Amino acid sequence: MTTDQLITDQRLWERRAEISFVCPYQLGIKPGRRVAQRRSDHGAAYVDQYGWRLAVCVLAIVLFSATDAFLTMNILSGGGTELNHFMAILIEEGVQKFVFAKLALTSLAVIMLTIHHEVRLCAGILCRHLLYIFLSGYACLISYELMLLQLIGR
């Protein structure tokens, strides 16, 4: 057998397999060769499932917002005043509008920040970091409102 005959035989041999109905690459079962390249990109990553830390943070922010609304109503019934002009107008129109608007605005902001949690805002600050800052801010606000309630004796 000569080398020319061996090369000819290799050229005739079809090395590609038939395309299957279900492709394991598309299902995510078998990663492609370019997975390392894609993961090394520095752009924002949009995902369908979020980490448990982010989920707990989002849930805590929404619960703190509801707690803030409840404590605000207790402070107002004890003689306090609402300093936020927009919320003061909503409270005058009705408690339900106030609570709905407060929870809706907070939820929409948290949803937008959660969707874009990997977007870099500036100098290493991600949208995810804003969520943690808002959580800390709400914790401080709840502490302050509890202190005010102690001062007015409720």
N, C-alpha and C positions, 0 to 999 in steps of 0.2 A: 504494500500500500504506500503510495507516494504522498508527499505533503500537499500536492495540488488536489488530490482526490479528497483528503481530509478537510480542506478548506471548502471545497465544493459541497461536501456533505453538511457542513455546519451552516452554510448559507441556505440550504434548502430546509433545514429544520426550523420549525416555527416555535419560538421560545415563549411567546405570549399565550396566556391561557384565555379561554372564553370569558367574556364579561358575565358575571353572575347577576341574577335578578336583584339580590340584596348585596350591596357593597359594604364590606366591613369598615372601610375608611370613612364612609359617609355616616355610619352609625356610631362612630367613635370607639369602636371595639379595637380596631387595629390602627395605631397612630401612624401617620405618614412620615416620610423622611424630613419634611420641613417643619416639624413640630418645634424643634429647638429654635429655629429661626423666628417663628411666630411668637414664641414666648419671650424672646429677647427684645421684641419691639418695645419701645418706650411710650407708646400711645395709650389712650384710655382703653380699658377692657370692659365690655358690657356683658353681663352674665345673667342667667335665669335664676340661679340660686346664690344666695348671699351667705356669708359666714355668720356663725352664731353670735359673735360679738357685735356685729353690725345690726343684726336682728334684735338683740336685747337692747341695744342703744336706741333704736327706733321705737320700740315698744315702750321703753322707759320715758322717752321724750313725750310721746302721746299721752301716757298716763300722768306725767307731771303737768302737762297742759290742762288735762281735766281736773287735776287736783288744784291747780292754780285758779281755774274758774270757780271751783267750789269755795276755796279760801277767800277769793276776792269778794264773792257774794256775802260771806260771813263778815268780812271786814267792813263792807259797805253797810250791812245791817247794824253794825256796832257803832256807826257814826263816821266811818272813813270816807274818803273821796277817791274816785278813780282819776289818776293823773294822765292816762292815755286818752286823748281827746276822741279818737275813733271808737274806742271801746266804751267810753262814757256815753256816746250817742247811741250805741247799740244797747247798752243797759237801760237807757231811758225808753227805748222802743219795746223792750221786753227781755226777760231773762233768757228765754229760749233762743232768741236771735243772737244774744251775746254768746251763749255757750256754743251754739252751732257755728257761728262765724269764727270763734276762737279755735275750736277743734278743726274746722275745715281749713283755715289758713295754716295752722301748724301742720296738719297732715299733708297738705299739698307741698309745703316747703320741704318736709322730711322725705316725701316720696321723690321729689326732684333731686334732692341731694343724695338719696340712696341710689337712684338710677345712675347718677354720674359720680359714684363714690370714688372712682379711680382717676378722675380728671384732676390734673395739676392746675391749681389756681395761680400760685406764684411761689418761687423760692422753696420748693419742697412741701408746700401746704396742699394737701388733697382735700376734696369735698368731704371725704370721710372724717378728716380732722375737724371740720366745721361741726359735724354732728356731735362729736365728743365735746367740743366747746359749748354747744347749745345745751347738751345734757348737764354739764357742769354749771352753766348759767341758770338753768331751771332748778337745779338742786339748791343753789344759793338763794334763788327767789322764793322757793318753798320754805326754806329756813327763815328767811326774813319775814314772810307772811305769818309763820307760826309764832315768831317772836312778837309781831304786832298783835296777834290774837291774844297772847298772854298779857300784853300791856293793857288791852281793853277789857280783860277779864272774861273771855269766852272760851 
